[in-house]
Amino acid sequence: MKNLINLLAITFFLAVGTTFAQQTPQQTKQPARIIGTAKDLKTGEAVAYATAALYKSGSETNIAGGVADDEGKFFIAGFEVGTYDLKISFLGFETKVIKGIEVTSPTGDVNLGEIELTDEGVALEEVTVQGQRELIEERVDRTIYKAENDKTTAGGDATDVLRRVPMLSVDFDGNVSMRGSSNIQVLIDNRPSAITASSIADALRQIPADEIKAVEVITSPSARFDAEGTSGVINIITKKNNFQGMTLNINSGFGLRGSNLSLNGAARKGKLGFSLGGFGRAGYNINGRFENDQLLSNPDNSMSRILQSADTERRDLFGRYNFGVDYEIDKFNFLTGSVNFGVRNSNSNQNDFLTQNFLNDQLIRTALRGTDVVDESNTIDVSVNYTKTFEKKGKEFSLLTLYSRNNRQNSFVNSLYEDDLETIDSRLRNDNPSRNEEFTAQVDFVNPIGDEGKSILEYGAKNILRKAYSDFAYFQADGADGEYVENPNPSLSNEFSYDQNVTAGYASYTFNLLKNYTLKTGLRYEYTSINADFKTETTVDIPSYGTLVPSINASRKLKNGNLIKAAYNRRISRPSLRFLNPNIEASNPLQISQGNPTLDPELTDNYEVGYSTFIKGTVINFTSFYRNTTGSIQSVRTIQDDGVIFTTFENIGREQAIGGSVFFNINASNKLSFNGGFDTYYAILDNGLTDPLLAAQNEGFVVSGRMFGNYTLPKNWQLQLFTFARGRRVELQGSSGGFAAYGLSLNKQFAEKRGSIGFGAENFLAKEFIIRNEIITPTIVQNSTSAIRNMNFKVNFSYRIGKLSMDQGRPRKRKSVNNDDLKEGAPAGGENN
């Protein structure tokens, strides 16, 4: 019966798509346009984002304008029949003036062809003035950050790149949030990866910054994307090429806190291309400390106070290795395949972990322990994709498959010392091997409609089979050498399996409306069935459910390349294994947490309006949004009889956020540029409970900002400065503290820019950064402080061996699976690392 429902839903969407196609009205005649392509006279390359301004002939009255795309192409509309002058300009080039352009008809195109721009040559000391490429591109449903044009992240990883992207915030642990929400999905080359299934933060550390071409921030995903991810989707696009020949890129760096090395090779001959690469990153000397002060109200009206403190240390080792192949069968048929393998080894220690218990200000117990945590995983992604194109430009069929698997081992050992604080009295060990496995098959069809193909119908179907497994157990041992004995309690030692099947169908239609409007509408239906089970005793019954997800994105082009956007979409957020896992996490025995396998998904409605403008070489983007989440997954904290704070998760209450962001990119001169911005939103959280001991609500502003500056020095030297800050973040039961980071680097290119060397310093003015968090409930008041010693000095080096020549043939089509998947996040608890 379920399969029949799924089939009927998909058939419905395909029928709707066909109806849209049949009912599309005939295109009206195109209003008059002036079009052309800006090229560099010296190199023949496109001058991306050159500015075109149209003037009434013989006057300085600006009539209309436009900005070239990344291929140098521009068009200008919105003028009457007449004679005009055109000025083409871009930093680093002399302004080109074309006079006496005759427009004799109110319809049709005036094609100026290729317009060659000349460098602003400066003869003294053979200094070449180069324009700063724009970093931001706006589209109807996304903002694109062109990371390949930002050289400040050399030697870093994807975390360093995402800290520079508009609308995103990244904390010290690499956790990403979009407009204040961490409920996002991260894709790599348009597809999910097993390395993001367990931890987005860990996944980002495995991707070298030098291999990132662009980052797409999709705040309003269309129906083609999965309905999951409350705040939207981040798509990290890595560098690919359509070149012939062989090349090898070497990137390395070392510093006070970490080192990295990557080797990436590519080879292509004719229709067949290969890529092979590896990236390794080691983190060491990552030290810190934490303090925790919590006050508990006991049922007998007495007050308990617990003070905790410890020194912390962490060591990380990450690796990511990839092999890819693509083959052009013929003019219209393409095959691609890839295998990606990742490893992660992270060890952390809490030394001199001191706990003091007070009852009504009287010290009643002192305990010293040491905690060793091991977090290891390995991941594999295998994808095989087929794409077929047609004579009609833009028409495309694709069949995409992906298999992903993540194996993770998470364990800790608590060693409790005797009163002499030197002899180990007992040890507690928790082992939790887990596995997350997915198989995805997806069919997509894109069909441009009309003679010019400006209307696009997209429809398709998708199925995701997901299997999650957790095997958890607690063991107790006497002394330093005693044998471990497993605890037979099924709540402490058990096996949990979670199978999920998501079947979906969608239709999306994009078309131009009136003069300069673009509208993208869509409807998606998803049906989810779940089977969860424990090995012993406990049973879980989770009903199946269907979700209908509408979306609409609209944009209007204004004069001089300005753009205004508006969007609405509904999102669903299914809980990931981190929220579902019933393993009791008790590395800090006074603050334990446990997942809830019966959680339902969250539903979120998103509304947003954005505006982009260009003012004399400056790009400014404004965005405002409203987000409303029902069935929000929130932490619920209670006090157990022994004074332990127990945290789990429930679908309770409502979460709202209203705010906006401003981003700017300023080219102050041919040598100096700035980009940055700030985000702010007002959060309103309410768990909707009436029990005075559990009811909670909170609200307040959250502000974050960033700034990046680049100055070009003589002889291929560059000086760069970056800073980022995030204010206090509002949470349902308290707040998490703000923090800031900054860096200064100096880079030089050599050997005709095949190589580069850089020197950098990060957070060099402070010995440590301090983050303060608080939890406030009717029975709990907790203040915790984490100090991170992250002053860092580093040296980066890169070099390219070999040479590739441009393949002038047809561009290869690379398609891959998109799983916009799962609410992420670690179980809430005390600050103990």
C-alpha positions in Angstrom: 0.0 0.0 0.0 2.8 2.4 0.9 4.6 1.8 -2.4 1.3 2.4 -4.3 0.9 5.8 -2.5 4.5 6.7 -3.4 4.0 5.8 -7.0 0.7 7.8 -7.2 2.4 10.8 -5.7 5.2 10.7 -8.2 2.8 10.2 -11.1 0.8 13.2 -9.8 3.9 15.5 -9.9 4.9 14.3 -13.4 1.3 15.0 -14.6 1.4 18.5 -13.1 4.7 19.1 -14.8 3.3 18.1 -18.2 0.3 20.3 -17.7 2.5 23.3 -16.9 4.5 22.5 -20.1 1.4 22.3 -22.3 -0.2 25.5 -20.9 2.9 27.8 -21.1 1.9 30.9 -23.1 3.7 32.0 -26.2 6.7 34.2 -25.4 6.1 37.9 -26.2 8.7 39.7 -28.3 11.9 40.6 -26.5 12.2 44.4 -25.7 15.2 46.1 -27.3 18.5 45.1 -25.7 22.1 46.1 -26.1 24.4 43.1 -25.6 28.1 42.4 -25.7 31.0 40.6 -24.2 33.9 42.2 -22.3 37.3 40.7 -23.1 40.9 41.4 -21.9 42.8 42.7 -25.0 46.1 41.2 -23.8 44.9 37.7 -22.7 41.6 37.2 -24.5 40.0 36.2 -21.2 36.6 37.4 -20.2 36.4 40.4 -17.9 33.9 39.1 -15.4 31.6 41.6 -13.7 32.6 44.5 -15.9 30.2 47.4 -15.5 28.3 48.6 -18.6 26.6 52.1 -18.4 24.4 53.6 -21.1 24.2 57.3 -21.7 22.2 59.5 -24.0 24.5 60.4 -26.8 26.5 63.5 -26.2 25.4 63.9 -22.6 26.3 62.6 -19.1 22.8 61.4 -18.4 22.8 57.7 -17.4 19.9 55.9 -18.9 20.4 52.3 -18.0 23.2 49.8 -17.2 24.2 46.3 -16.4 26.9 44.1 -14.9 28.6 41.3 -16.9 28.4 37.7 -15.8 31.3 35.4 -15.1 31.8 35.0 -18.9 32.0 38.7 -19.5 28.6 38.8 -21.1 26.2 41.7 -20.4 22.9 43.0 -21.6 21.2 46.4 -21.1 17.4 46.9 -21.4 14.9 49.6 -20.4 15.5 52.3 -23.0 13.8 53.8 -25.9 14.6 54.2 -29.6 17.5 56.6 -30.0 21.3 57.2 -30.2 23.4 56.2 -27.2 27.0 56.1 -25.9 28.2 53.0 -23.9 30.9 53.0 -21.2 32.5 49.7 -20.2 34.7 49.8 -17.1 36.3 47.5 -14.5 39.1 48.1 -12.0 42.5 47.6 -13.5 41.3 48.5 -17.0 40.9 51.7 -19.0 37.2 52.7 -19.5 36.1 51.8 -23.0 33.7 54.2 -24.7 31.6 53.2 -27.7 29.8 56.2 -29.2 26.9 56.5 -31.6 25.0 53.3 -31.0 21.8 53.5 -33.0 18.7 51.8 -31.7 16.1 51.9 -34.4 13.5 49.4 -33.1 11.7 49.0 -29.8 12.3 45.2 -30.0 15.3 43.0 -30.9 19.0 43.0 -30.0 21.8 45.3 -30.8 24.9 43.0 -30.6 28.2 44.8 -30.1 30.1 41.5 -30.1 33.4 41.4 -28.2 34.6 44.6 -26.6 38.3 44.6 -25.8 39.5 46.3 -22.6 43.1 47.6 -22.2 45.0 47.2 -18.9 45.7 50.4 -17.0 49.4 49.9 -17.6 51.8 51.5 -15.1 55.3 51.5 -16.6 57.2 52.4 -13.5 58.9 49.3 -12.0 56.8 47.2 -14.4 54.0 47.1 -11.8 50.9 45.5 -13.2 47.6 46.8 -11.9 45.0 44.0 -11.6 41.3 44.4 -10.8 40.0 42.7 -7.8 37.4 40.1 -8.9 34.1 40.2 -7.2 33.5 37.6 -4.5 29.7 37.5 -4.5 27.1 36.5 -7.1 23.4 36.7 -6.6 20.8 34.4 -8.2 17.1 34.0 -7.8 17.4 31.3 -5.1 21.0 31.5 -3.8 24.1 33.6 -2.9 27.4 32.4 -4.3 30.7 33.1 -2.6 33.6 32.6 -5.0 36.2 31.2 -2.7 38.8 30.6 -5.5 39.1 34.4 -5.7 40.0 34.7 -2.0 43.6 33.8 -1.3 43.5 34.3 2.4 42.5 30.8 3.3 45.5 29.1 1.8 46.7 26.2 3.9 43.4 26.1 5.9 40.3 24.0 5.5 36.6 24.5 4.7 36.0 26.0 8.1 38.2 29.0 7.3 36.3 29.5 4.0 32.9 29.4 5.5 33.8 32.0 8.1 34.0 34.5 5.2 30.6 33.6 3.6 27.6 35.9 4.0 24.8 34.7 6.3 27.0 32.0 7.9 28.6 31.8 11.4 31.2 29.3 12.4 32.2 28.8 16.1 35.5 27.7 17.5 34.6 24.0 17.2 33.6 24.4 13.5 29.9 24.2 14.1 28.1 26.1 11.3 24.9 28.1 11.7 22.9 30.0 9.1 21.0 33.1 10.3 21.3 31.7 13.9 20.1 28.2 13.1 22.5 25.2 13.1 19.8 23.1 11.4 21.3 23.2 7.9 22.5 20.6 5.3 26.0 20.7 3.9 26.5 19.3 0.4 29.8 18.6 -1.3 29.6 19.1 -5.1 25.8 19.0 -5.0 25.6 15.7 -3.1 25.6 14.7 0.6 28.5 12.9 2.1 28.8 10.4 4.9 31.5 12.6 6.4 28.7 15.2 7.1 26.3 12.6 8.5 27.9 12.3 11.9 29.4 15.8 12.3 29.4 18.8 9.9 32.2 20.3 11.9 34.4 17.3 11.4 33.6 17.1 7.7 34.7 20.7 7.2 38.1 20.0 8.7 38.7 17.3 6.1 38.2 19.6 3.1 41.2 21.7 2.1 40.4 25.3 1.5 42.6 25.4 -1.7 40.3 22.8 -3.3 37.1 24.9 -2.8 35.9 26.8 -5.9 32.8 28.3 -4.5 30.2 28.1 -1.7 26.5 28.4 -2.5 24.2 29.6 0.3 20.7 28.5 -0.5 18.4 30.1 2.0 15.3 29.2 0.1 15.7 25.8 -1.6 13.4 25.0 -4.4 11.3 21.8 -4.8 14.1 20.0 -6.5 16.0 19.9 -3.1 14.9 17.6 -0.3 12.6 19.2 2.2 15.0 18.8 5.0 17.2 21.5 6.6 15.3 24.3 8.4 17.6 27.2 7.5 18.6 26.0 4.1 21.5 24.4 2.3 25.2 25.0 2.0 26.8 23.6 -1.2 30.6 23.4 -1.3 31.8 23.2 -4.9 35.3 21.9 -5.3 37.6 22.7 -8.2 37.3 20.7 -11.4 38.7 21.2 -14.8 38.0 20.5 -18.5 41.7 20.6 -19.4 44.0 18.2 -21.4 47.3 17.0 -20.0 48.6 16.2 -16.5 49.2 18.3 -13.4 50.0 17.9 -9.7 49.3 20.4 -7.0 51.1 20.4 -3.8 49.9 22.4 -0.8 51.4 22.3 2.7 51.5 24.3 5.9 52.7 24.0 9.4 52.1 26.0 12.5 51.9 26.2 16.3 48.5 24.4 16.5 48.3 22.3 13.3 49.9 21.2 10.0 48.5 20.1 6.7 49.6 18.5 3.5 47.7 17.8 0.3 48.6 16.3 -3.1 46.1 16.5 -5.9 46.7 15.2 -9.4 44.6 15.3 -12.6 45.1 13.8 -16.0 42.9 14.1 -19.1 43.3 12.8 -22.6 40.5 13.1 -25.1 37.2 12.0 -23.6 38.6 10.4 -20.5 39.6 12.2 -17.3 41.0 11.1 -14.0 41.6 12.8 -10.7 43.4 11.5 -7.6 44.1 13.3 -4.4 44.7 13.2 -0.7 44.6 15.7 2.1 45.8 15.3 5.7 45.6 17.7 8.6 46.9 17.3 12.1 45.8 19.3 15.1 48.0 19.4 18.1 48.9 21.6 21.1 45.2 22.5 21.4 44.9 23.3 25.1 42.3 24.9 27.2 40.4 24.8 30.5 36.8 24.9 31.7 35.0 25.9 34.9 31.5 25.0 35.8 29.4 26.4 38.7 25.8 25.1 39.1 23.2 25.7 41.8 20.4 23.3 42.3 17.1 23.7 44.2 16.3 20.4 45.9 12.7 19.2 46.7 13.4 19.7 50.5 14.2 23.4 49.8 17.9 22.9 50.4 20.4 24.2 48.0 23.2 22.1 46.4 26.1 23.7 44.7 28.6 22.0 42.4 31.9 23.4 41.3 34.0 21.8 38.6 37.2 22.6 36.9 39.7 20.9 34.6 42.5 21.5 32.1 41.8 20.2 28.6 43.8 19.0 25.7 42.8 17.7 22.2 44.7 16.1 19.3 43.1 15.6 15.9 44.1 13.8 12.7 42.0 14.1 9.6 42.4 12.6 6.1 40.4 12.7 3.0 41.3 10.8 -0.2 39.5 10.8 -3.5 39.5 9.2 -6.9 37.3 10.4 -9.8 36.8 9.5 -13.4 34.5 11.0 -16.1 34.0 9.8 -19.6 32.3 11.5 -22.5 30.5 8.7 -24.4 29.5 10.9 -27.2 28.2 14.5 -27.8 25.2 14.0 -25.6 26.0 11.2 -23.1 28.3 11.5 -20.0 29.3 9.1 -17.2 31.0 10.2 -14.0 32.1 8.1 -11.0 33.9 8.8 -7.8 35.1 7.2 -4.6 35.9 9.3 -1.6 37.4 8.0 1.6 37.8 9.9 4.9 39.3 9.1 8.3 39.1 11.0 11.5 41.0 10.4 14.8 40.3 12.7 17.7 41.5 12.2 21.2 40.7 14.6 24.1 41.6 14.6 27.7 40.3 16.3 30.8 43.1 16.4 33.4 42.8 17.3 37.1 39.0 17.2 36.7 38.1 18.4 40.2 34.5 18.3 41.5 33.3 19.8 44.8 29.8 19.3 46.2 28.3 21.7 48.7 25.0 21.4 50.6 23.8 24.7 52.0 27.3 26.1 51.6 28.9 23.1 53.4 31.5 21.1 51.5 30.4 17.5 51.7 32.5 15.8 49.0 35.5 16.3 46.8 36.3 14.1 43.9 39.2 14.0 41.3 39.0 12.2 38.1 40.6 12.1 34.7 38.6 11.6 31.5 40.0 10.3 28.2 37.7 10.5 25.1 38.3 8.7 21.8 36.3 9.7 18.7 37.3 7.9 15.6 35.5 7.3 12.3 36.0 6.4 8.7 33.7 7.2 5.8 33.3 6.1 2.2 31.2 7.6 -0.6 30.7 5.9 -3.9 28.8 7.5 -6.7 28.0 6.6 -10.3 26.0 9.2 -12.4 24.7 9.3 -15.9 23.7 12.5 -17.7 22.1 12.9 -21.1 21.8 16.2 -22.9 20.0 17.1 -26.1 20.2 19.4 -29.1 17.9 21.8 -27.4 20.0 23.9 -25.1 19.4 23.3 -21.4 17.3 20.1 -21.9 18.8 17.4 -19.7 18.1 14.0 -18.2 20.1 12.5 -15.3 20.2 9.3 -13.3 22.2 9.7 -10.1 23.2 7.1 -7.5 25.1 7.4 -4.2 26.2 4.9 -1.6 27.5 6.4 1.7 28.7 4.7 4.9 30.1 6.1 8.1 31.6 3.9 10.8 32.2 5.7 14.1 33.7 4.6 17.4 33.0 6.9 20.3 34.2 6.0 23.8 35.4 7.5 27.0 37.1 6.3 30.2 36.5 8.1 33.6 39.2 7.3 36.2 38.0 8.2 39.7 40.8 8.8 42.3 40.8 8.1 46.0 40.9 10.7 48.7 44.7 11.0 48.3 44.0 12.3 44.8 46.7 10.1 43.4 45.5 6.5 43.5 42.8 5.3 41.1 39.9 3.9 42.9 37.7 2.8 40.0 37.2 3.3 36.2 34.0 3.7 34.2 34.1 3.0 30.4 31.5 3.6 27.8 31.8 2.1 24.3 29.5 3.3 21.5 30.3 2.0 18.0 27.8 3.3 15.5 27.1 3.1 11.8 25.2 5.4 9.4 24.5 3.9 6.0 22.6 5.4 3.0 21.7 4.4 -0.6 20.2 7.0 -2.8 18.7 6.8 -6.4 17.5 9.9 -8.1 16.0 10.7 -11.5 15.8 14.4 -12.8 14.5 15.9 -16.0 15.1 19.5 -17.0 13.1 20.8 -20.0 13.4 24.4 -21.3 10.1 25.6 -22.8 9.7 28.1 -25.6 11.9 29.0 -28.5 14.4 30.8 -26.3 14.2 28.3 -23.4 13.7 31.0 -20.8 11.0 29.0 -19.0 12.2 25.8 -17.4 10.2 22.8 -16.2 12.0 20.4 -13.8 10.6 17.3 -12.3 11.8 14.0 -10.9 11.7 11.4 -8.2 14.1 10.2 -5.5 14.4 7.4 -2.9 16.7 7.4 0.1 17.2 4.2 2.1 18.9 5.0 5.4 20.1 2.6 8.1 21.5 3.8 11.4 22.9 1.5 14.1 24.2 2.1 17.6 25.8 -0.5 20.0 26.4 1.0 23.4 27.6 -0.5 26.7 28.9 0.6 30.1 31.7 -1.2 32.0 33.0 -0.8 35.5 36.4 -1.8 36.8 38.1 -1.6 40.2 41.4 0.2 40.6 43.9 0.9 37.8 44.3 -2.7 36.6 41.0 -4.4 37.4 39.0 -6.1 34.6 36.0 -4.4 33.2 32.6 -5.9 33.9 29.6 -4.9 31.6 26.6 -3.4 33.3 23.6 -5.6 32.4 21.0 -2.8 32.7 19.4 -2.5 29.2 19.2 1.3 29.5 23.0 1.3 29.8 24.0 -1.6 27.5 21.9 -2.3 24.4 21.8 -2.2 20.6 19.6 0.2 18.7 18.7 0.1 15.0 16.9 2.7 13.0 15.7 2.2 9.4 14.2 5.1 7.4 12.8 5.1 3.9 12.1 8.5 2.2 10.3 8.5 -1.2 9.8 11.8 -3.0 8.5 13.4 -6.2 8.7 17.0 -7.2 7.8 19.5 -10.0 9.4 23.0 -10.3 8.7 25.7 -12.9 10.9 28.7 -13.6 9.7 31.5 -16.0 10.1 35.1 -16.7 7.2 37.4 -15.9 6.5 40.9 -17.2 9.7 42.7 -18.0 12.5 41.9 -15.6 10.9 39.4 -13.2 11.9 35.7 -12.7 9.6 33.3 -10.8 10.5 29.9 -9.6 7.7 27.8 -8.1 7.6 24.2 -7.0 5.8 21.5 -5.1 7.3 18.5 -3.5 5.8 15.5 -1.7 7.8 13.2 0.6 6.6 10.0 2.3 8.6 8.7 5.2 8.4 5.3 6.9 10.5 4.3 9.9 11.3 1.1 11.7 13.2 1.4 15.0 14.0 -1.4 17.4 16.2 -2.3 20.5 17.9 -5.7 20.9 16.4 -6.2 24.4 13.2 -5.3 26.2 12.4 -1.8 24.9 10.1 -1.4 21.8 9.7 1.7 19.6 6.7 2.4 17.4 7.0 5.4 15.1 4.2 5.9 12.5 4.8 6.8 8.9 4.0 10.2 7.6 3.7 12.3 4.4 4.7 15.9 3.9 3.7 18.4 1.2 6.3 21.1 0.7 5.6 24.2 -1.4 8.2 26.8 -2.4 8.4 30.0 -4.4 11.3 32.2 -5.3 10.9 35.5 -7.2 13.5 38.1 -8.3 13.4 41.4 -10.3 16.3 42.9 -12.1 16.7 46.6 -11.7 18.9 49.2 -13.4 22.7 48.9 -13.2 22.6 45.2 -12.3 20.6 45.7 -9.1 18.4 42.7 -8.0 15.6 42.3 -5.5 14.5 38.8 -4.3 11.6 37.4 -2.3 11.0 33.8 -1.3 8.8 31.4 0.8 9.3 27.7 1.5 8.4 25.1 3.9 11.1 22.8 5.3 11.1 19.5 7.3 13.9 18.5 9.6 14.2 14.9 10.6 16.3 14.2 13.7 19.8 12.7 13.0 21.4 9.9 15.0 22.9 12.4 17.4 19.4 13.3 18.6 18.1 9.7 18.4 20.9 7.7 19.9 19.8 6.3 23.3 23.3 5.9 24.5 23.8 7.7 27.8 26.7 10.2 27.4 28.2 10.6 30.9 31.8 11.7 30.4 30.9 14.3 33.0 28.9 12.2 35.5 27.1 15.2 36.9 25.7 16.2 33.6 24.5 13.3 31.5 22.5 13.3 28.3 20.6 10.8 26.2 18.9 10.9 22.8 15.2 10.2 22.2 14.4 7.6 19.4 10.8 8.6 19.3 11.4 12.2 18.1 9.2 13.6 15.3 10.5 15.9 12.5 10.4 19.7 12.8 8.3 21.8 10.4 9.5 25.3 9.5 8.1 28.1 7.3 10.7 30.5 5.9 10.1 34.0 4.5 12.8 36.3 3.1 13.4 39.5 1.0 16.8 40.5 -0.4 18.2 43.4 -2.3 21.6 43.6 -4.1 23.1 46.8 -5.5 26.3 48.0 -7.2 27.6 51.5 -6.3 30.8 52.6 -8.0 32.6 49.3 -7.6 30.9 48.4 -4.4 28.5 45.5 -4.0 26.0 45.7 -1.2 23.5 43.0 -0.3 20.6 43.4 2.2 18.4 40.5 3.4 15.6 40.3 5.8 13.9 37.1 7.0 11.3 35.5 9.3 11.5 31.9 10.4 8.8 30.0 12.3 9.4 26.4 13.5 6.7 24.2 15.1 7.5 20.9 16.8 10.9 22.3 17.5 13.4 19.7 18.9 14.5 21.3 22.2 16.5 20.1 25.2 14.6 19.2 28.4 16.7 19.2 31.6 15.7 17.6 34.9 17.4 16.9 38.2 17.7 13.3 39.2 17.7 12.1 42.8 21.4 12.1 43.1 21.7 15.7 41.9 22.7 14.8 38.4 21.4 17.0 35.6 19.8 14.8 33.0 19.2 16.2 29.5 17.1 14.7 26.7 15.2 16.0 23.7 11.5 16.5 22.9 9.3 18.0 20.2 8.1 20.9 22.2 7.2 24.4 21.6 7.9 27.0 19.0 10.9 28.8 17.7 10.8 32.1 15.8 13.5 34.3 14.4 13.2 37.6 12.6 16.3 39.5 11.4 18.4 40.7 8.6 21.9 40.8 7.2 24.1 43.3 5.3 27.1 42.2 3.2 29.4 44.5 1.2 32.3 44.2 -1.1 34.4 47.4 -1.6 37.1 47.9 -4.2 38.6 51.1 -2.7 41.4 51.1 -5.3 43.3 48.8 -7.7 45.3 47.6 -4.7 42.9 47.8 -1.8 39.7 46.0 -1.2 37.4 45.2 1.7 34.5 42.8 2.1 32.4 42.0 5.2 29.1 42.5 6.8 27.0 41.7 9.9 23.9 39.6 10.7 21.4 40.2 13.4 18.2 38.5 14.4 15.7 38.5 17.3 15.0 35.0 18.6 11.8 34.0 20.4 11.7 30.5 21.9 9.0 28.9 23.9 8.7 25.2 24.8 4.9 25.5 25.3 4.9 23.5 28.6 2.6 24.4 31.6 4.5 22.5 34.3 6.3 25.3 36.2 9.3 23.1 36.7 9.7 22.5 33.0 8.2 25.5 31.3 10.7 27.7 29.6 10.8 30.7 27.2 13.5 33.1 26.2 14.1 35.9 23.6 16.7 38.4 22.6 19.0 39.7 19.9 22.0 37.9 18.4 24.6 39.8 16.4 27.6 38.7 14.4 29.9 40.3 12.0 33.0 39.9 9.8 35.6 41.9 7.9 38.2 41.0 5.4 40.8 43.4 3.9 43.3 42.8 1.1 46.1 45.0 -0.1 48.3 44.2 -3.1 52.0 45.1 -2.7 54.7 45.3 -5.4 56.3 42.1 -6.7 53.3 39.8 -6.2 53.1 40.3 -2.4 49.7 40.5 -0.7 48.7 41.6 2.8 45.5 40.3 4.2 43.5 40.9 7.4 40.5 39.0 8.6 38.3 39.3 11.7 35.1 37.7 12.9 32.9 38.1 16.0 29.6 36.6 17.2 27.7 38.0 20.1 25.9 36.1 22.8 23.4 33.5 21.4 20.0 33.1 22.9 18.9 29.6 23.8 15.7 28.2 25.3 17.2 27.9 28.8 19.9 30.5 28.9 22.5 31.5 26.4 25.9 30.6 24.9 28.7 33.1 25.0 30.1 35.2 22.1 33.6 34.9 20.8 35.9 36.6 18.2 38.7 35.5 15.9 41.2 37.4 13.7 44.2 36.8 11.6 46.9 38.6 9.6 48.8 37.0 6.7 51.4 37.9 4.1 51.7 35.9 0.8 54.0 36.0 -2.2 53.5 34.3 -5.5 56.6 33.2 -7.5 57.6 31.1 -10.6 55.0 32.8 -12.8 52.4 32.2 -10.1 52.9 28.5 -10.1 54.0 28.7 -6.5 53.2 30.7 -3.4 54.4 31.0 0.2 52.6 32.7 3.0 53.2 33.7 6.6 50.2 34.1 9.0 49.3 34.9 12.6 46.0 34.2 14.2 44.6 35.6 17.5 48.0 36.8 18.4 47.0 39.6 20.8 45.4 37.3 23.4 46.7 34.3 25.3 43.3 32.7 25.4 39.7 33.4 24.4 37.0 33.0 27.1 33.4 31.8 26.3 30.8 32.0 29.0 27.5 30.0 28.8 24.6 29.9 31.2 21.6 27.7 31.8 18.6 29.0 33.8 15.6 26.9 34.8 13.3 27.0 37.8 15.5 24.5 39.6 18.9 24.9 37.8 21.3 27.9 37.5 24.5 27.0 35.8 27.4 29.2 34.7 30.2 27.7 32.8 33.4 29.1 31.3 35.5 27.7 28.6 39.0 29.1 27.8 40.6 28.2 24.5 44.3 28.8 23.8 44.3 29.3 20.1 47.1 31.8 19.4 48.6 30.4 16.2 51.5 31.2 13.8 51.7 29.3 10.5 53.6 29.0 7.2 51.9 27.9 4.0 53.5 26.7 0.8 52.0 25.6 -2.5 53.3 24.7 -6.0 51.9 23.4 -9.2 53.8 20.9 -11.3 52.8 20.2 -14.9 50.8 22.0 -17.4 47.2 21.7 -18.7 45.8 23.1 -21.9 42.2 24.2 -22.3 39.9 21.6 -23.9 37.9 23.6 -26.4 35.3 20.8 -26.7 32.0 20.5 -25.1 32.0 21.1 -21.3 31.6 17.9 -19.3 28.4 17.5 -17.4 28.8 16.6 -13.8 25.7 15.8 -11.9 25.3 14.2 -8.5 22.8 13.4 -5.8 21.5 16.0 -3.4 20.4 14.8 0.1 19.5 18.0 2.1 19.5 15.9 5.2 18.9 15.8 8.9 18.9 18.1 11.9 22.4 18.0 13.3 24.0 18.9 16.6 25.6 17.4 19.6 23.5 16.4 22.6 23.3 19.3 25.0 25.1 19.1 28.3 27.6 20.9 30.5 30.7 22.5 29.2 33.1 19.7 29.7 35.6 19.9 26.9 
